[in-house]
Amino acid sequence: MTRSSVGFLLLALTACTDSGTAPTLNVVSVGEKAAVQQALALSFGSDSLFSTLSGFVLPFIDQATPVPNAPGDTTKVAAFQLEVVAGALSAGVFGTLAWRGYDATTGTVDTVLLVVGAGLAPPIDDSLSEAFAVNLLGSGTAWIIAQAPDSSIQTWRARAGAIHITNATFGSATRADLGGGFTIARSRGTIVGDYHTTAKLVPDSATTVTAAVDFSAGVEGVHLRVEGAP
């Protein structure tokens, strides 16, 4: 797929309305979704992977499953699968977006975790590290973002860990013609797995943090398949 083709797809997907299945009780409010996206944007800036996810995936994450934490609060977890097919070529990413500590008054979230791994179908067992390539099966990476009430952020990048996706089931797809020979199919469902990571503060620092989320009971998931000419 050419750079211009990817750019076209990103613009089309951003403009595409989400007319999927009816929201569940795990629906994410507009304000909370905006807070999560703001924290990610402040952390990533012009990062190419984030640009891709913000165009293909993030607009469609409006449902997340609360997962209890030991301190008594919850982490909201949404998982996703992205497939991009261009002729005989294909690439895929599984990932999870998780956050906790949303404050409607400040419009911030305490912590955001984004974990991705390469692969087209479960089971996925990818090692997490700083390096990641969507076409390198077995590779994955993660970011941990801490945000203060004034919106300032600190970011940690994975140095070790793993993401496991053991199962993914989805319902019927909603399809849209994006023009120019491109189509998108979107379906909702459930993704099962877990991840754990040790991450180092960016820029390179001796300061590390750890994070782990077990979603073996399944969490809200969205599957996006984009097809177009190579």
Residue pairs with C-beta under 8 A, 6 or more apart in sequence:
1 84
1 86
1 89
1 228
1 230
2 230
5 86
5 182
5 228
5 229
5 230
6 52
8 178
8 180
8 182
9 55
9 56
9 178
9 182
9 226
9 228
10 51
10 52
10 55
10 56
11 55
12 178
12 179
12 180
12 182
12 184
13 55
13 56
13 59
13 178
13 184
13 226
14 55
14 59
16 59
16 176
16 178
16 184
18 59
18 60
18 62
18 186
19 174
20 60
20 174
20 186
20 187
20 188
20 222
21 171
21 188
23 62
23 63
24 63
24 220
26 63
26 64
26 65
26 66
26 76
26 220
27 62
27 63
28 36
28 61
28 62
28 63
28 64
28 76
28 78
31 104
31 107
32 102
32 104
32 109
33 61
33 62
34 107
35 102
35 103
35 107
35 108
35 109
36 97
36 99
36 102
36 109
36 112
37 54
37 58
38 107
38 108
38 151
39 99
39 108
39 109
39 112
39 145
39 147
39 153
40 50
40 54
40 58
40 112
40 114
40 145
41 50
41 54
42 147
42 151
42 153
43 112
43 143
43 145
43 153
43 155
44 50
44 143
49 116
49 132
49 134
53 82
53 95
53 114
53 116
56 82
56 84
56 224
56 226
57 80
57 82
57 95
57 222
57 224
58 97
60 80
60 186
60 222
60 224
61 78
61 80
61 97
61 222
63 78
63 188
63 220
63 222
64 76
64 77
64 78
64 97
64 98
64 219
64 220
65 76
65 77
65 78
65 215
65 218
65 219
65 220
66 74
66 75
66 76
66 77
67 74
67 75
67 76
67 77
67 98
67 213
67 214
67 215
67 219
68 74
69 75
69 100
73 100
73 101
74 100
75 98
75 99
75 100
75 113
75 213
76 98
76 99
76 100
77 96
77 97
77 98
77 213
77 215
77 219
77 220
78 96
78 97
78 98
78 219
78 220
78 221
78 222
79 94
79 95
79 96
79 97
79 165
79 168
79 191
79 193
79 215
79 219
79 220
79 221
79 222
80 93
80 94
80 95
80 96
80 97
80 191
80 221
80 222
80 223
80 224
81 92
81 93
81 94
81 168
81 191
81 221
81 222
81 223
81 224
82 92
82 93
82 95
82 224
82 226
83 90
83 91
83 92
83 120
83 223
83 224
83 225
83 226
84 90
84 91
84 92
84 226
85 225
85 226
85 227
85 228
86 227
86 228
86 229
86 230
87 229
87 230
88 230
89 230
90 120
91 118
91 120
91 134
91 135
92 118
92 119
92 120
92 121
92 134
93 116
93 117
93 118
93 119
93 134
94 116
94 117
94 119
94 122
94 124
94 163
94 165
94 168
94 191
95 114
95 115
95 116
95 117
95 163
96 113
96 114
96 115
96 163
96 191
96 193
96 195
96 213
96 215
96 219
97 112
97 113
97 114
98 112
98 113
98 114
98 115
98 213
99 109
99 110
99 111
99 112
99 113
100 109
100 110
100 111
101 109
101 110
101 111
102 108
102 109
102 110
103 109
103 110
103 149
106 149
106 150
106 151
107 151
108 147
108 148
108 149
108 151
109 147
110 146
110 147
111 144
111 145
111 146
111 147
112 143
112 144
112 145
112 147
113 142
113 143
113 144
113 145
113 211
113 213
114 142
114 143
114 145
115 128
115 140
115 141
115 142
115 143
115 158
115 163
115 195
115 197
116 132
116 140
116 141
116 142
116 163
117 124
117 126
117 128
117 139
117 140
117 163
117 165
118 126
118 132
118 133
118 134
118 135
118 136
118 137
118 138
118 139
118 140
119 126
119 137
119 165
121 168
122 165
122 166
122 167
122 168
122 193
123 164
123 165
123 166
124 163
124 164
124 165
124 193
125 138
125 162
125 163
125 164
126 137
126 138
126 139
126 140
126 162
126 163
127 138
127 139
127 140
127 160
127 161
127 162
128 140
128 141
128 142
128 158
128 160
128 161
128 162
128 163
128 195
128 197
129 139
129 140
129 141
129 158
129 159
129 160
130 141
130 157
130 158
130 159
131 139
131 141
132 139
132 140
132 141
133 139
140 158
140 162
140 163
141 157
141 158
142 157
142 158
142 161
142 163
142 195
142 197
142 199
142 211
143 155
143 156
143 157
143 158
143 199
144 155
144 156
144 197
144 199
144 209
144 211
145 153
145 154
145 155
145 156
146 153
146 154
146 155
146 156
147 153
154 201
155 201
155 202
156 199
156 200
156 201
156 202
156 207
156 208
156 209
157 199
157 200
157 202
158 197
158 198
158 199
159 198
159 199
159 200
159 208
160 197
160 198
161 195
161 196
161 197
161 198
161 199
162 195
162 196
162 197
163 193
163 194
163 195
164 193
164 194
164 195
165 191
165 192
165 193
166 192
166 193
166 216
167 190
167 191
167 192
167 193
167 218
168 189
168 190
168 191
168 192
168 221
168 223
169 189
169 190
170 187
170 188
170 189
170 190
170 221
170 223
171 187
171 188
171 189
172 187
173 185
173 186
173 187
173 223
173 225
174 185
174 186
174 187
175 183
175 184
175 185
175 186
176 183
176 184
176 186
177 183
178 184
178 228
180 228
181 228
181 229
182 226
182 227
182 228
182 229
183 226
183 227
183 228
184 224
184 225
184 226
184 227
185 223
185 224
185 225
185 227
186 222
186 223
186 224
186 225
187 222
187 223
188 220
188 221
188 222
188 223
189 221
189 222
189 223
190 218
190 219
190 220
190 221
191 215
191 218
191 219
191 221
192 215
192 216
192 217
192 218
192 219
193 215
193 216
194 212
194 213
194 214
194 215
194 216
195 212
195 213
196 210
196 211
196 212
196 213
197 210
197 211
197 212
198 208
198 209
198 210
199 208
199 209
199 210
199 211
200 206
200 207
200 208
201 207
201 208
201 209
